Amino acid sequence: MTRVQRTVGLLCASGAFAALAPILPAPRVQAAQTIYNTSLPPVIRVAIRENNPSGEPDPRGRIMYVEAVPFTTYCEDVLPNEWFPSWHPEALKAGAMAVKMFAWYHHLHPVTIDGFTFDVDNTTNFQHFQEMSSQPTTNAAFQAIQKLAYTKPNGEIVELNYSAGYENDPNWQYRNAQKMAQWGSEYWARRGQNYLQILQFYYQNRALMRLP
């Protein structure tokens, strides 16, 4: 709790007390958003940008509209575009958790650009979302972690960042950056690590929590 200090000025010449300085209100401290006070969102607002000449969503493209997408559908239509569906199931589960927590965090921190308010866009500015692109293997991975969350130990919802990394490499350099390497998740899964061990390798001071 922040205490407000009152400053009293002394008028040395007369010995009288000066008027009390104005008392400023204590700054508001926003409560942490946790799995205990924040529910998994039913929908997420996705800004759809123009495609580039190759037909891929352009991170710099004009925002055409914002679409409300069911949260589960969104995650299932992101995962196969960020993790190869042919990868090891444990790598896909680790990826599913990262996709889910990234989306949940940004749902709680929307942005407004060019008059559009949204949570994420459909490009690699956030996560690559492509409608109706879900695959059986990635859907199974998401279903396996659907009732779980990977948060701070107090349940605070945090962004789980990730990047491609290098193929056939543990990608140690990402460990100190609180970022998972996508290729690294496959590397460790092929060496017998389960999805929780993979998450623990890349993200420190985090805990696997069951949603209330």
C-alpha positions in Angstrom: 0.0 0.0 0.0 1.3 3.5 -0.9 1.2 6.0 1.9 0.6 9.7 1.1 3.1 11.9 3.0 2.0 15.3 4.1 4.6 18.1 4.0 4.3 20.8 6.5 6.2 24.1 5.8 7.5 26.2 8.7 7.6 30.0 8.6 10.7 30.6 10.6 10.2 34.4 10.9 6.9 34.3 12.6 6.9 30.8 14.0 3.5 30.1 12.5 2.7 27.1 10.5 2.2 27.5 6.8 -0.8 26.0 5.1 -0.6 22.3 4.6 0.5 21.2 1.1 -2.2 19.7 -1.0 -2.7 16.0 -0.3 -2.5 14.0 -3.5 -4.7 10.9 -3.9 -2.8 7.6 -3.8 -2.2 6.2 -7.2 -4.5 3.4 -8.2 -2.8 0.0 -8.4 -4.7 -2.3 -10.8 -5.2 -5.8 -9.5 -3.4 -8.5 -11.3 -5.6 -10.3 -13.9 -5.5 -13.9 -12.8 -7.3 -17.1 -13.6 -9.3 -16.6 -10.4 -10.8 -13.2 -11.3 -10.8 -13.4 -15.1 -12.6 -16.0 -17.2 -11.3 -17.6 -20.4 -12.9 -15.4 -23.1 -15.7 -16.9 -25.1 -14.7 -14.8 -28.2 -11.6 -12.9 -29.4 -11.7 -9.8 -31.7 -9.5 -10.4 -34.7 -8.5 -7.6 -37.1 -8.4 -8.9 -40.6 -5.7 -7.2 -42.7 -5.3 -7.2 -46.5 -3.2 -10.0 -48.0 0.2 -9.4 -49.7 0.8 -10.3 -53.3 1.6 -13.9 -52.4 -1.8 -14.3 -50.7 -0.6 -14.3 -47.1 -2.0 -11.8 -44.5 0.2 -8.7 -44.6 1.4 -7.4 -41.3 1.5 -3.9 -42.8 -1.7 -4.3 -44.8 -4.8 -2.2 -44.3 -7.3 -3.4 -41.7 -10.4 -4.2 -43.5 -12.7 -5.3 -40.6 -12.7 -6.8 -37.2 -14.2 -10.3 -36.7 -15.4 -11.8 -33.4 -14.1 -15.4 -33.5 -14.9 -18.1 -30.8 -11.8 -18.4 -28.7 -11.4 -22.1 -29.2 -11.9 -21.8 -32.9 -9.3 -19.0 -33.0 -6.7 -21.1 -31.2 -7.4 -24.1 -33.4 -7.0 -22.0 -36.5 -3.7 -20.5 -35.3 -1.8 -23.5 -34.1 -1.3 -25.3 -37.5 -0.1 -22.0 -38.9 2.5 -21.6 -36.2 3.5 -25.2 -35.4 3.8 -27.9 -38.1 0.8 -30.3 -37.7 3.2 -33.2 -38.4 5.3 -32.4 -35.3 5.5 -34.5 -32.1 2.3 -34.3 -30.0 4.2 -32.9 -27.0 5.6 -30.1 -29.1 2.1 -29.4 -30.4 0.8 -29.3 -26.8 3.5 -26.8 -25.8 2.6 -24.7 -28.8 -1.1 -24.9 -28.0 -0.5 -23.6 -24.5 1.6 -20.7 -25.9 -1.0 -19.8 -28.5 -3.8 -19.9 -25.9 -2.0 -17.8 -23.3 -0.8 -15.3 -25.9 -4.4 -14.9 -27.1 -5.8 -14.7 -23.6 -3.3 -12.0 -22.6 -4.0 -9.9 -25.6 -7.8 -10.2 -25.1 -7.2 -8.4 -21.8 -5.1 -5.7 -23.5 -6.9 -4.6 -26.6 -5.5 -2.0 -29.0 -7.1 0.6 -31.3 -5.5 1.3 -34.7 -7.0 3.3 -37.5 -10.3 3.5 -35.6 -10.6 -0.3 -35.1 -10.4 -1.8 -31.6 -9.3 -5.4 -31.5 -7.4 -7.9 -29.4 -5.2 -9.4 -32.2 -4.8 -9.3 -35.9 -4.6 -12.2 -38.3 -0.9 -11.7 -39.1 2.5 -12.4 -37.5 2.1 -9.0 -35.7 0.3 -11.3 -33.2 -0.3 -14.8 -34.4 -1.0 -16.2 -37.9 -4.7 -16.9 -38.0 -6.3 -18.5 -41.0 -10.0 -19.5 -40.9 -10.9 -23.1 -41.4 -7.3 -24.2 -41.3 -7.5 -26.5 -38.2 -6.0 -30.0 -38.4 -6.8 -33.1 -36.4 -3.3 -33.3 -34.7 -3.3 -29.7 -33.6 -6.9 -29.8 -32.5 -6.1 -32.8 -30.3 -3.2 -30.9 -28.8 -5.4 -27.9 -28.0 -8.1 -30.1 -26.5 -5.4 -31.7 -24.2 -4.6 -28.4 -22.6 -8.0 -26.7 -22.8 -8.7 -26.9 -19.1 -5.2 -25.8 -18.1 -3.3 -22.5 -18.1 0.4 -21.6 -17.8 0.7 -18.6 -15.6 2.7 -16.9 -12.9 2.6 -18.9 -9.6 -0.2 -16.6 -8.3 -2.3 -17.4 -11.4 -1.6 -14.1 -13.2 -2.2 -14.3 -16.9 1.0 -13.5 -18.8 1.9 -13.4 -22.5 3.8 -16.5 -23.7 6.0 -15.3 -26.5 7.6 -17.6 -29.0 9.8 -17.4 -32.1 10.9 -19.9 -34.8 14.5 -20.6 -33.6 16.8 -23.0 -35.3 16.0 -26.4 -36.6 17.6 -29.4 -34.9 18.8 -27.2 -32.0 17.7 -26.8 -28.4 17.8 -23.0 -28.8 19.2 -22.3 -25.4 19.4 -18.6 -26.3 15.7 -18.2 -26.0 15.6 -19.6 -22.4 16.8 -16.3 -20.8 14.4 -14.3 -22.9 11.2 -15.9 -21.6 10.5 -17.0 -25.2 9.9 -20.5 -26.6 11.6 -21.6 -29.8 9.1 -23.4 -32.1 11.8 -25.6 -33.5 13.2 -26.0 -30.0 9.8 -27.5 -28.8 10.1 -30.1 -31.5 13.8 -30.8 -30.7 13.0 -31.5 -27.0 9.8 -33.5 -27.8 11.8 -35.8 -30.0 14.2 -36.3 -27.1 11.5 -37.5 -24.7 10.5 -34.3 -23.0 6.8 -33.8 -22.4 5.0 -30.5 -23.0 5.3 -29.3 -19.4 9.1 -29.9 -19.4 9.4 -28.0 -22.7 7.4 -25.1 -21.2 9.5 -25.2 -18.1 12.7 -25.1 -20.1 11.8 -21.8 -21.9 9.6 -20.0 -19.4 10.9 -19.4 -15.9 8.8 -18.6 -12.8 5.7 -20.1 -14.3 3.3 -22.7 -13.1 0.8 -25.1 -14.8 -2.6 -24.3 -13.3 -6.0 -26.0 -13.7 -8.7 -23.5 -14.6 -11.4 -23.0 -11.9 
